[in-house]
Amino acid sequence: MKDAIVIFICFILVILFGFSVASWSLLTTKEQVVWPNSTNGSVSNATVVVQGADGSSSWQLLRDVFNWGIWKVFGQVAEPYNDAVSENDAYGTFVFLFSIGFTVISNVLLLNVLIAMFNEKIQRVQEKSNELWRYQRFWLIYEIKDKTVLPPPLNTLCYLGQFIKYIYCRCKRLWKSHRQRQHMKKPTEQNSSVDINLILSSVDTRQTNREKAIAASYWERIFQEEKQNKTLNKENDGMDKIMQNYDHQQSFHETLQTQKQLELIDKQIGDKGAQQLADVIRKTTTLTQLDLSKNRISDQGVQYLTDALLNNKVNLILTSSPLHIPRLSHQTIITLDLAANNITAQGVQYVANVCRNNKILTNINLSNNQIGDNGARHLADVIPYNTTLTTLKLENNQIGDHGVENLANALRHDMTLTTLSLASNNIEAQGARHLAQALSNNTTLNNINLRFNKIRDQGAHTLAYALMNYMDVGVATLDLGYNRIGDRGAHDLADVLQFDSTLTKLEITGNPITISAAKYMSQTLRHKLTLVELDLNDNDIRDQGLKYLAGAFRKSKALTTLSLAGNKIEDQGMHHLANAFQNTTTLTALDLGRNKIGNLGIKYLADGFQNNKTLIKLKLANNEIGTEGTQHLAKALENNNTLTELDLTANKIGDEGTQYLANAFKNNNKLTTLSLTANEIEDQGAEYLASAFQENKTLTTLVLYNNYIADEGAQHLADAFRNNNTLVNLDLYGNEIGDQGAQHLADAFRNNTTLIQLYLEDNKTSDEEQHRQTDVTPSGKTLITFDLKDEEKGAERAQYLADIFANNETLNTLSLENDNIGSQGTQHLANAFQNNKTLTTLNLASNEIGDEGVQHLTKILENNNTLTTLNLANNGINAEGTEHLAKALEGNKTLITLNLSSNEIGTEGAQHLAKALENNKTLTELDLANNEIDNEGTQYLAKALETNNTLTALNLASNKIDTEGIEQLTSFLRNNTTLVTLNLNDNKLNVDGVKHLAVGLQNNNTLHKLDLTRNQIGDQGAQDLATAFRDNKTLAYLGLDGNKIKQQGAQHLAAAFGNNETLTFLDLAGNEIGDQGAQDLAATFRNNT
């Protein structure tokens, strides 16, 4: 400040003297200066100094010049003192100088005040100007570039000249391309220069597109923020409805005062409702558990609730799948579960404030939010101060290495945390190193979950080093599945098994571990006496690798669970494994699904488990097991009294194999779950099973999905379960059961009080027999899922169903697909279920309900508070019906999935839906395929979805969307952070449309699946997509089937995905990439893992 004032005074003095000297030189004569005194009107003369004058005259002149400047700039500063000071007063000069100084200081202070007042505003204006220039420069330059020199109407001459130039360049380019084709086999310097020009042109185009995308993205973000602010100003009124539902007689406050457990699940409670609840929580003395899962509570609402919890011991659950804990009679344990609530770092800060001084909180779940590194830092700041927290779950929260570093530093001083879950984040090797360093000082952490990260071999090495060298580390469970850990990392983890004495469960699923790592691991497993569970699913171990591992398992005295599914194991591998476990006394669960063990492999396995007395769960799904293999297995299980679950899904056991199994289980009194899905079982096989389970009192689940069981087989099963009081789930989906078989089943289960799920979908029963089946549970007290579709005379049966389930208290799934119920049947169903409290899924696809039927269904959507899935595909619904549906959706707070595919909603219907989507905040999946939606309809939808932050899947396949429509979608996609699946197959998408789409997806970090099948994007479109996804880290599925892509397009795609680590499925079928294109792709993905 002092330096600024000194500079300012110097600046003023320079101005004063400069002004004075200039004034004197212009306004006076050589001899004299006339100095008027405005006080008394007199005139004084000052003689100008000439050469040879004495020193006093020079001083007099200098003083007069200075006084002249002061006089003109600051006014007559000495006037107030003229009467008090005489002209001959020796000290009169000091008075004059002090008055000048006072005037200068006062002006300086005033100027600084003005600077202080306007400085902040000036800075904001400057920042805004810089921001606008940064994001508008493309448009400004683009506008100036297109301006003509001449003003209108003379500018038409310029446009004419540009047109002529374009024609000339076009003709010249065609002529050159013709010559280049003639000399294609002879590379020349000219061709090289052309290639360079093309590359430079491509670079310029990419740069221009980038500038354009940045500009458009900026304004989209500005508009998005404005709309979000408007939306936030509209507070949710759902709390009032909750109050009415809970007590019509007394106030909500009084209700809470007497409640111990209160469930407010999926009631669309917003921040305002959370504030009201917080006010009551502060005063309640009885409430121990409050469940607010599936609501719309944001950071602000979290702040209200956490402030209330500081002084109240309430078990709070706010998750889409709440953590159910035992009912507590003492207010000592608090579980704070805020999963899936759109909480950011700010909301975590409020939670952290609760944790700092809280003395009873033990569990925090913030999974599936967006807390990021900053949110992790807020939690890390309070963890050292909390003395009770034992479980911290931060899965799927965009936490990177920096956030892990903060958490690791906190863990160094924490002595209570036992479980830490960081699955599905962005943690790499550096983050793993921070955690490893934290373990050097932490003695309590025993469960670590890092599944679905990217720690790789280096990260595995640092963790392994920590577990081996820090003696106080007590990690018992370590999950490193799907972390791209190779053989080197597996070696390091194997060393842990040799030296660590606390690790009991190791999961390294989905890593490219091969035979070499399996061999090394087997050497350390021989001496591991504490490992209880080992998960090696989806690796590349094969028979040879299993041979090495089996030698280690032979000596195991602790291993109870072994998972080896998806490892390309064949019969020889089973031979090695069977020898290892022939005398095992600990193994209780074995998963060998998705291998190729075959009949011979099952024989080896059966020999190994001939006398086994410990195995409880055995999974052999999809293993090419036939009749012979089933015979061997049955022989081994004949005297088995321990097996409770057997999965033989997707094999080929047939009726004969079923007979062997039935004989084995005839006297079995332990088996509770049997899955024989897709095993070619017919009526004879069903009879064998029925015979085996005639007297069975333990079987609770029988799955015979997708076999060939007809009426006779159904009769046998019905006879077996007629008096059964244990069967809970019976799945006969996709068989050939007709009227007679349905009647037998209905009679058998008529008085049943235990059956919860009955699947008879896709069979061959008629309407009359359907009625008999609905009589299975007329009381409606136990049946949860009822599925009987593919029928005729649906309206009459719908009425019958409505009567049966009008007062049902358990039914949650009703499927009547292709039942021809029509609008009249829909009316009966709507009347029955409009006030239902349990139905969550309703499938009415292919029923010709039309617009009138949709109007009846709106009763359910307007009054039902539980329905989450509605399938109305192929029902002849047009714009009118869509309008009825849209009005109901505006107020609906529960529907998550809506399928309107294969209808005729068109542009007008899309407009109605768009209006509903602007206010709906729950819908996550929307299927509008094959609905005659054109560009205008797409525009309505895109505009509505710009403010939507819940939709994750959008299907617009088989519509009439071309370049213009895609351009409208681009604005929605550019800043979208929720969409995971986008289906645009079979539209009119060409090169220009893909270019717009690529711009929208260029910076997208959420899209996992993009389907552009059966369009016309060509090589240029493939290049645009390749540019958009070059640095993409999320795309897993890309469908480009039937898009006229040739060698050049394949080359662009190969270059883009060369270093890609996420893409798992690339569909280029039906194109013309040729041998060279296939070679380019193969070279790119050769080392892809």
N, C-alpha and C positions, 0 to 999 in steps of 0.2 A: 504493500500500500504506500509506504514512504517513497519508494523509488518511483512509483507512478505519479505521486504528487510533485516530486522534484522535476520530473520530465515535463509534467503539465505546466509548471511555473516557468520553466525555461522556454517552453514553446510560446507561452503568453508574452514573455518579455521580448522574444524575437519579433513577434507580431507588432507589439507596441512600438518598439524602436523603428522597425521598418515602416510602419504607418506614419509615424511622426516625421521621420526624415523625408519621406516621399511627399507628405503634405507641405512641409516648409519649403521644399525645393520648388513646388508648383505654385504655391499661393503667396509667396513673399517676394519683395524686391531685394536687391543686393544690399540696400542700405538699412532697411528698417522692417520690423515686423510689427503690425498693429495687433495689439492684444486687447480685445474688448472684454469688459467686466460687466456681466449681465446683472450683477447685484445692485450697483448704483449707477449704471449707465455710462461711467467714465471710460476713457480710452487711455491705455498705457502704451508707451512706445518702448520697444526693445531694439537696441542697436545690434546689427549683425556684425559679427567679428570679421575684421579684415586682416590681411597679412600684417604681422607685426604687433598685434594687440597683445596686452598682458594676459597673465594666467587667470585673473579673476574674471575677465570678460569671457574667456573660454568656458569657465565653469558656469557662468551665467547663461551662456548660450545652450550648454548641455542640459541644464536644468529646465530651460524654457522648452526645448525640444521634447523632453520627457513629459513635462506638464501638458504639453499640447496633445500628446498621445493619450494620456490618462483622461484628459478632458473630453476628448472625442469618443473614446471607447467606453468609459465608465460614467461619464456625465460629470456634473459639478460636485465632486465628492467633498469639497471643502466648504461648500456654501453654508451648511448648518453651523460651522464654527467661525464664520466671518465676524459675527458680533462679539464672540467671546475672546477672539485673539486679534490683537492690534497688528498693524502692518510692521511696527517696529519691535514687536515682541521677539526676543532672542530664541524663544522655544516654540514659536509659531510653526516653524518648519516641521518639528516633530509631530505636532498635531496633524498637520497635513499628510505626513508620511503614514502615520498610524491609521488615518481614515482610509487612505488608499489600500493599506494592507488588509484592513477589515473587509473592504469591498471585494478584494481579490479572494480572500479566504471564503467569504460567504458564497461567492460565485462558484468556487471550486467545490465546496460542500454540496451546493445545489446540483452541480453537474454530476457528482458521484451518486447522489440520490437518484437522479434520473437514469444513470447507467445501471444502478442496482435494480431499478424497477423494470427496465426493459431488457436487461441482459438475458434472463431466462426465456422470455418470449422470442428474442432474436435468435437464441440458440435453437429453440424448437422450430422456428421458421427455417433456419439454415438446415437442420437435420431433415425436415420434411422436404425441403427443396432438393437436397442431395438424394433422398429416397425416391422422389418423383422422377428426378433426372435418371437415376439408375434404372428404374423400371419402365420409364416412358421413352427412353432414348431410341428404342427400336421404332416405336410408332412415329416419333418426331422425325427421325432420319428417314424413315420409310415414306412419310408424307412429303418431306422436302425433295426426296429423290424423284418422286413421281410428279412434282410440280413442273409445269412448263414455263419457258421464259416469257412467252407472250400471254397477256391477260385475255379473258373471254371477250368477244367470241373468236379472237385471232388465234387462240390456243388450238383450234381445230387444225390449223396448218401443221402445228407440231405433232399432233396425233397422227396426221396423215403421213408425215415424214417417218415417224416411228413404225407405222404399219408397213411402209415400203421397205424400211430397213429390216424388219422382221422377215418379210417375204424373201429378201435377198439372202439373209443369213440362213434361212431355212433351205433354200435351193442350194446354197453353197455347201451346207452340211450334208445334204443328200448326195451331192456329187462326190464329196470327199469320202463318205462312207462307202459309196460304190467302188471307188478306187481302192479303198483299204481292203475290201472284200476280195478284190482281184489279186492283191499283193499280200494276203494274210500270212502266207507261208514264208514271206521274206521280210523279216523285221528290218525296218529302216529307222534312221534318225528322226524322220518326220513322224513315224508312228509313235516313237518314244515321246516326242514333244506333245503329240495329241494326248497320249496317256497322262503326261504330266499336267496338261491343261485340264483334263477330266478330273484328275485327283484334286487339283487346286479348286476347281469348280465345286467338287463334292465337299471339300473343306469349308469353302465359303457358304455353301448351302446349309451345312450342319451348324455353322456358327450363326447364320441368320435364323435358322429354326430354333437354336438355343436361346437367342435374344428374344425371339417372339414368344417362346414358351415362358421365359422368365417374366416378361411383361404381362402376359395373360394370367400367369399364376399369381402375380402380385395383386391384380385387380380382383381376381376370383377370391383371394384370401380376404381382401378388404370387404367385399360384399358379403362373404361368408360370416365374417366377424360382426357385421352390422345385423345380419339376420339372426345370428346367435344371441346377440344382445337383446333383440326384440323378443326372442323366444324366452330368454331367461326372465324377462319382466312379467311374463304370464305365469303366475304361480299355479301349481297344481292344486286342484280342488278335490283330489281323491281322499284327503283326510276326512272330509265331511261325510263321504260315503262310508268310510270305515267306522266312523262313530255311529252312524245309523245302523250298520250291520251288527255292531256289537251290543248295542243297548238302545232300545227305542224308548225306554222308560226313564233312564237316568243319564247323567252326563258321562262323557268318556272318562273324565277325571275320576269319577266315583267308581267306574268299572275297574280301572287300573288299580285303585286302592285295595281291591279285594282279590285281584288275580295274581296267581303265582307264575303261571306260564301263559304267554299271550302270543298267538301266531297271526301275523299280518303279512302272509306270503303273497307276493304278486298282486299287490293292491295299488300299484302305481303311486305310491307315496313319494312325494318330491321333497324339496328342501323345506318348504313351509310346513308340511306334515311332520318332518323330522324335528323341526323347531318346537312344534306343539308337544310331540312326544317327549322331547328333552325336558320341557318345563314340568311335565308330570313325573318323569323319572326321578327328578331331583327330590320329589316329595314322597314317592311311594316307599313303603316299608315292607311290602310282601312280594313284589315282583322279583323273580330269580332268573327268568329266561324270556327274552324278547326276540322273536324271529321276524326279521324284515327282509327276507330274501326276495330276489327278483323284483326290486323296486327301482326307483329313479333318483336315488340319493346321490348327490354329487359332493364335491369337496366342502361346500358350505354346509350341507346337511350333516356331513361327518363331523364338522366342527361343533355343531349344536349338540350332537349326541355324545361326543367325547368329552365336552365340557361338563355335561350332566353326569357322565360316568366317573368323573374325578371324585365325586362325593357319594356315589351309589354303587352297590355291588350287584350288578345285573349281568347275567350271562347273555351277551348280545350276539346274534347271528344275522348276518346280512349277506347271504350268498345264494347262488342259483342252485347249489346242492349242499344244504347246510350240514355242518358237522354235528351229528347226533351224539350227544353225551348223556350219560345217565342222569336221571332226575336227582337233583341235589337238595337235601334238606337243610344243608348249611351253606350260607352265603360266603364260601371261601374260595371257590374256583371260578374264574371268569375266562371264557373263551371269546375272543374278539375275532369274528369271522366276517371279513369285508370283501370276499372274493367276488369278482365279476360285477363291479359297481362303477366302472369308469372313473376310478380315483387316480388323480395325478400326484405329483410331488407335493403340491400344496396340501392336499388332503392327508397325506402321510405325515406331514408336519404336525397336524392336529392330533393324529394318533400318537405320535412320538411324545407330545406333551403329556398325554395320559400315562404313557409308560414310564416317564421319568420318575414320578413320585408314587406310582401305583405299587401296592404291596401284595396284591393277590392275583394279578394277571399271569396266566401260565401259557396261553396259546394265542398266537396271532396268525391269521391267514389273510394275506393280501394278494393272493394269486389272481391271474387274469385281469390285471389292471394295467395302468400305464405310468407307474411311478418312476421308472428310469433311474439313472445314476443319482440324480438329486434326491429322489425319494429314499434311495438306499442310504444316502448320506445322512438324511434326517433321522432315520432309524439307528444308524450307527452312533450318532451323537448321544443317544439315550441308553443304548444297550448296556454300557458299563455301569450305569447307575441303577438299573433294574436288578432286583435280587430274586425274582420269582419266575421269569420267563424261561420256559423249557422248549417250546416249539415255535419256529418261525418259518412260514411258507411264503415264498416270493416267486412262485412259478409264473412264467410267461409275463414278464414285466419290463422287457426291453432294458434289462440291466446289463451293462458291459463291464469291462475290466476295471474301469475307474470306480464304479459303484461297488464292485466286489472288494476293491482295495480298502474302501472305507469300512465295509462290514468286517473285513479281516482284521483291521486295526482295532476295531471294537472287540472282536472275539479274543484278542490277546489278554484283555482284562476281564472277560466274562467268565463266571464260575457256575452258571446255572443252565445255559442253553445246551440241550441234548440233541435236538433235531433241527437241521437246516436244509431247506429244499429250495434250490435255485434252478430247477429244470426249465427248459425251453426259454432260455435267455440268450444273450449274445456274448457269452463268456468264452474267451480263448485261452491260450497257453499262459498269458501274462496273469489273467485272473486266477487261474489254477495255482500259479506260483504264490500269489498273495495269500490264498487260502492255506497253502502248505506252510508258509511262514507263520501264519496265525496258530497252526496246530502245535508249534514249538512251545507255546506258553499256555495252551488250552488243554485242560484235562477232563472236561465234561462232555464235549461234543462226541456223540457216538453214532449218529445217522446223518449221512451227507448224500444229497440227491443232486447230481449234475447232469441228468439225462437231457438229451437233445440240446447240447451246446457244441462248441468247436474247440475243445481243449487239445485234441490230437495227441501225438506221441509225446511231444515236449511237456504238455500239461500233465499227462499220465506219469511221466518220469518224475516231475517235481512232487506230485502227490505221493507217489510210491516212496520217494526218498524221505519225506516227512514221516510217513507211517512206519518206516523201518528204523529210523535213527532217533526219533523222539520217544523215549521210553514211556513217558506218561500219557501218550496218545491212546485213547480208548475207543477208536472208531470201530463199531461193530457191523454197520451196514454201509456199503458204498455202491452207489448206482452211477455208472459211467456209460450207460447205453446210448447208442447213436451219437458218438463223439468223434468219429473218424479216427479211432485209435487202431493203428496197424500192429504188425508183429513186434516192432520195437517197443511200443508202449505196453503190449501184452507181456513181454519179457520182464519189464520193470514191475508190473503188477504181480507177476508170478513170484518175483523175489519177495514181495510183501507177504505172500502166503507162507513163505518159508520162515520169515523172522517174526512176523506179527502174530501175537497170541490172542488177540481180541476179535479180529475180523471173523464174523460168522456168516455174512451174506455178501456176495459179490455179483453184480449184474453188469455185464459188458455186452449186452444185446446189440445187434445191428452194427457191428464194427467189422472191418475187413480183416478179421483174424484168420490166418491160414494154418496149414499143417505144421509149419515150422514153429509157430507160437504154441500150438497145442502140444508139441513135443517138449518144448522147454517148460511149459506150465506143468506137464505131468511129473517132471522131476521134482518140482517143489511141492506138488500136491501129495506126494507120497508121505511127506512128513507133517502135513497139516492135519492136526487133530481137532480143530475147532470149527472148521468151515461146515455150516449147516445147509446153506442154499447156494447153488451155483447156476447162473443163467447165462447160457451161451447161444441163445436163439439167433437165427439169421446171421450166421457167420459163414465161413467157408472151410469147415473142419474136415469134412469128408471121412471116408472109411479109415484112411491112414492116420489122420489126426485122432480119430476116436480110438484107434488101437493104442496110441500112446496114453491117452487119457484113461482108458479102461484099466491099464496097469496101475495107475494111481488110485482109481476108485476101489480097486480090489482090497486095498489096505485101509480104506476109509472107515472110521468108526463113528463118524458124526454126521455125514452127509444125509439129509432127509429129502431134499428137493433138487431134482436135476432137470434142466430144460435144454433140449438139443434140437428144437424144431427148426426146420428150414436150413439144414446144414449139408444137404446133398448126400446123406448117409444111405448106403445100400446094404445088401445082405451081409457082406463081409464085416462091415462095421458092427452090425448087430451080433455077429459071432463073437467079436472081441468084447462087446459090452455084456453079453450074456455070461461069458466066462467070469467076468469081473464081479457080477452081482449074484452069482449062483448061491453064495452063502451069506449074502448081505443081511444084516439085521437092523438096519437103520432107515433105508430108503422107503419113503411113504408116497412120494409123488414123482411121476416120470412123464415128461412130455416129449414125444418123438414125432409130432405131427409134421406134415409137409416134407417128408423125406421119400425115399424109394426103397423101403425095406423089403416089400414083396412077401410072397409066401415062404420062401426059404429064410428070410430074415425073421419072420414071425416064429418059425420053427426053432431057430436059435434062441430067440427071446423066451419062448415058452419053456424050453429046456432049462433056461437059467432061472426061471421063476416057478419051477415045478413045485417046490416046497416052500415058497416064500410065504411069510406070515406077517409082513409089515406093510405091503403096498396097499394104498388107499385110493389113489387117483392114477389112472392110466389113460393117456391120450395118444391115439394112433390114427388120427384123421388123415385122409388123403395120402395113403401109403401103398396103393396098388395091391391091397390084400384081397385074395379071392377065397373060394371055398376051402381049399387045402390049408391055407394059412389060418382060417378061422377054426378049423378042426384042431390044429395044434394049440391055438390059444385057449379054446374051450377045455381041452384036456388039462391044461395047466391051471385053469380057474375052477375046475370041477369041485375040488375040495377046498377052495379058497373061502375063508371066512372073514376077510378083512377088506376086500375091494368094495368101495361104495360108489365110485364114479367110473364109467367106462365110455369112452368116445371113439366110435368107429366110423365117423362121418366120411362120406365120399370114398368108399371102397367098393368092392364088388363081391360081397359075401353071398347074395342071393338067398333063395329059400333053403337050400341045403346047408349053407353056412349058418343060417339062422337056426336051423334044427340043432346043430352042434352047440351053439350058444345057449339055446333054450334048455337043453339037457344039463348043461353046466350050472344054470341058474335055478333049476327046478327046486332044489332044496336050499337055495341061497337065502339067507335072512339078514344080509348086510347091504346089498345093492340098493341105492336110492335113486341114481340117475343113470339112464341108458340112452345113448344117442346112436341111432342107426339111420341117419339121414342119407338119402341118395345111395341106397345099396341094392337096388333092383329086387326088393322084397315084394312078393305077391301074396295071394290069399293063403297059400300053403304055409308060407313063412309066418304070417300073422297067426295062423292056427298053432304053430309050434310055440310062439311067444305066449299066446293065451294060455296054453297048457302049462307053461312054466310058471306063469304068474297067477294061476288060478287061486292058489292059497297064499300068495305073497302078501306080506303085511308091511313091507318096508319101502317099496317103490313109490317115489313121489313125482318123478318126471320121466315121461316116455316120449321120445322124439322119433317119429316115423315119417318125417317130412320127405315129400318128393319120392315116393315109392309107387308100387303098382297095386296097392291094396284096394279091392272092390267090395261088393256087398257081403260076400261070404266071409272075407277076412274081417270086416267090421263086425259081423255077427259073433265071430269067435272072440274078438276083443271085448265086445259088450258082455258076453257071458262071463268072461274072466273078471271083469271089473264091476259086475252087477252089484255086489254087496261090498265093494271096496270102500274103505274109509280112510285111505292114505293118499291116493293119487291126487295131486294138486295141478299138474300141468300135463295135458295130452295134446300132442301136435300131430294131426293127420293131414296137414296142408298138402295139396298137390297130388292127391291119390285119385282113385276112380270109384269112389263110394257113391252109390245111387240111392234111390228111395228106400229100398229094403234095408240096406245097411244103415242108413240114417235113422230109420225107425228102431232098429235094434239098439243103437247108441242112445237114442232118446229114452227108450224104456229102461235101459240100464242105469242111466244117471238121473232118472226122474226125481228120486228122493235123496240124491247125493247132497251132502252138506260140506264137502271139502274141496271140490273142484273149483279152481280159480280161473284157469285159462284153458279154453277149448278152441283149437284151430281146425276148422273144416273148410277153409278157403280153397277154391279151385277144385271142387269135386263135381259130382253130377246129380245132385239131389233136385227134386222138383219142388214146386210151391207147397203142396200138401204136406210133404215130408219135412219141409222147412218148419212148418207150424209145429209139428211134433217135436222137432229139435229145440224149438224155443221153449217148450214145456220142461226142458231139462231142469231148470232152476226157477220155477214160477215165483218163488218167494223173493227172488232177486237179492239175496243176501250175500252170496259168495262169488258169483261169476264176475270176472273182471274184464275179460276180453271175449267178444263174440264176433265171429267172422264166418259168414256164409254168403258167398257172392256167386255171380254167374248164374242167375236164376231168371224165371219169367213170372208174369203176373205179380209184379213187384208192388204195385200200389196196395193191393189187398194184404200182402204180407207185411208191408211197412206199417199198416194200421195195426196188424196183429202184434208186431214187434213193439210198437208204441204203447199198446196196452200192457204188454208184459213188463216193459222197463220204465213205465211212467214213474214209479216210486223207487226205482233201483238206487241202491246206496253204494255200489262198488264198481259198476261197469265203467271202464275208462277208455275202451277202444271198440268202435263199431264200424265194421267194413261191409258195405253193401254194393261194392263195385259191380257194374254191369248187371244190375238187378231189375232194370226197367221199372223203377218205382214211379217215375214221372212226377209232375207237380203235385198231384193229389197225395201220393205217398209221402212226399216231402213235407206237406202240410201236417200230416199225422205225426211225423217224426219231430217236427218243430214244436208242436204243441206239447209233446211228451218231454222234450229235453230242454225247453227254454229256461227252466229253473233248476236244471240238474246241477249237482255240485261235484260230480266226479268225472264226467266224460271229458277226455282230453284230446282224443283223435276221432275224427269222423271222415270216412271215405265214401263218397257218393259219386265217384267217377263213372262215366258212361251210363247215365241213367235218364237222359232226356228230360231233365227237370225244367229246363228253359227259364225264361225270365220270371214267370209266375212262381216257379219253385224257389228261385233265389229270393224272391220277396218274402216267402214263408220262412226261409232260413234266417232272415235278418232278425227274427225273434230270438233265435239262439244267440246270435252275435251281440245283440243289444242287452240281453239279460243274463247270459251265461258268463260266469267268472272263472271257468276252468279250461275251456276249449283252447288248445294250442295249435292243433293241426287240422286243416280243412282241405280236402281234395275234391274239387269240382271239375276236373278235367273232362272234356268231351261231353258237354251237356247242352249244347245248342244255346249258350248264353250270349246275348248280344249287348248293345249299348244300354238298353233299358234295364236289363238285369244287373249289369255292372253298376249302374247308378244306385240301385237299391243296395247292393253290396257295399259300395263306397260309403254311403251314408252310415251304414252300420259300423264300418271299420273306423270311422272318424272317432267314435266314442269307445271303441273296443280297446281293452287294456291287456289282453291275454294272448291273442293269436300271434303265433310265431312263424308258422309255415302256411302259405296259401298257394294252391295249385289251380290255375285257371287255363291250363294249356288246352289247345285244340278246341277253342270256342270261337266266337265271332265278335269279339268286343270292339275291334276296329279303333279308329282314331278317337271317336267320341267316348267310347268306353275307357280308353287309355287316359283321356282327360279327366273323367270321373275318378278313376283310381289315383291319378296324380294328386288331385285335391285331397283325397283321403290320406295319402302318404305324407303330406305336409304336416299333418297333425298326429299321425300314428308313430309311436316311438318303441314299438315292440316287435314289429315284423322283421324277421331276419332272412327268410327265404321266400322269393317271389318267382313263380313260374308262369310266364306269359307266352310260351312257345306256340307257334302256329295260330295266331290270332288276327292276322291281317292288319297288323300295326304298321303304319307307314312313317315317314319322316316327321310329320306333324305330331303324330301320337308319341313318337320318341322324344320330341321336344318337350311335350308336357311332362313326361316321366322324368326326363333329365333335370328339368327345372325343379320338380318336387324333391328329387333325390339329392339335390345340392345341399340341402339342410339336413338330410337324413344321416344319422350316425349309428344306425343299427343294422342296416341291410348287409348281409354277408354273401348272399348268393342271388344272382339275377340271371334268368333264362329268357332270352329274346330270340331264340332259334326259330327258323322257318317263318319269318315275317317278311316285310317289304322295306327293309331298312337299307338305304344306300349311303352315298357319301355325305349328303346333307344331314341325315339322321345320325351318322357316326360323329359328325362334327358337334352335334348337340350333346352327345354322350361324353365327348371329350372334356367339356367343362365340368361335368360331374366327376369324372375319373381323376382329373388332375390333382385335386387336393383330397381325394377320398382316402380314409385311413381304416376302413372297415371291410370293404368288399374283398372277398376271398375267391369267389368263383364267378366268372362271366362267360356266358354261352351266347355266341353270335353265329352259330353255324347255319348254313343254308339261308343266307340273306343275299343281298346284292352288293356285297362289299368288294370294291375294286382297289386299284392302286391309290387313288386319291383318298378313299375312305381309310385305308390302312395308315396312310401318312398322318391323318388327324388322330387316329387311335394311338399311334406310336407316340405322338406328342403328349397325349393325355397320360400314357403309361410310363413315360420316360423316368419320372422320379417316384413312381409308385413303389411302395415297400410292403404292400400287404397282399397283393394278388398272388394266389397259388395256382389257380387253374384258369386257362384261357383257351376257349374252343372256337376256332375259326374254320371248322370243317366245311367243305363244299361252298367255298366262295371263289373269287377270281383275283387273288392278290398278286399272283405272278412273282417274277424275280425281284422287281422293284419293291413290291410290298414286303417280300421276305427281307430285303435289305433294310427297309425302314423299321421293321420289327426287330431285326438284329441290332440296329443302333439303339433302340429303346431299351433292349434287355441286355446290353453288353455288360453292364456292371450290376445287373439285377441279382439280389441275394435271396429272393423268396420264391420265384416261379418254379413250380414242380411239374406242371403239366401244360404242354403246349400242343394243341391239335390243329394241324394244317393239312389234313387229308383232303385230296381233290381240289387243289388250288392252282394248278398249272405252274407249279414251281419246277424250274429246270436246274441245270448244273450250277449256273451263276448264283441263283438264290440259295441253293444248298451250301455253296461256298461261303456266302455271307453269314448264314446261320452257324456254320461250323466255326467261323472266326469269332462270332459273338459268344458262343457257349464253350469256347476252348478252356477257359478257366472257371467255368461255372461249377458250383459245388452243391447246387440244390435241385437242378432239373433231374427228374426221375423218369419222365415219359415224354417222348417226342414222336408225334405221329405225322409221318410224311408219306403215308400210303396214298396211292392214286395220283401221284405226281410223275414227273419225267426227269428226275434228277440224274439218271444215267449212271454209268460206271464211275466216272470221274467224281460226280457229286457224292456217291456212296463212299468213294475212297477218301474224300475230304472229311466227311462226317466220321468215318471210321478212325482216321488219324487223330481227329480232335478228341474223340471219346475213348481212345485206346487206353489211356491211363485214368479215365474217370472211374471213381469209386462211389 
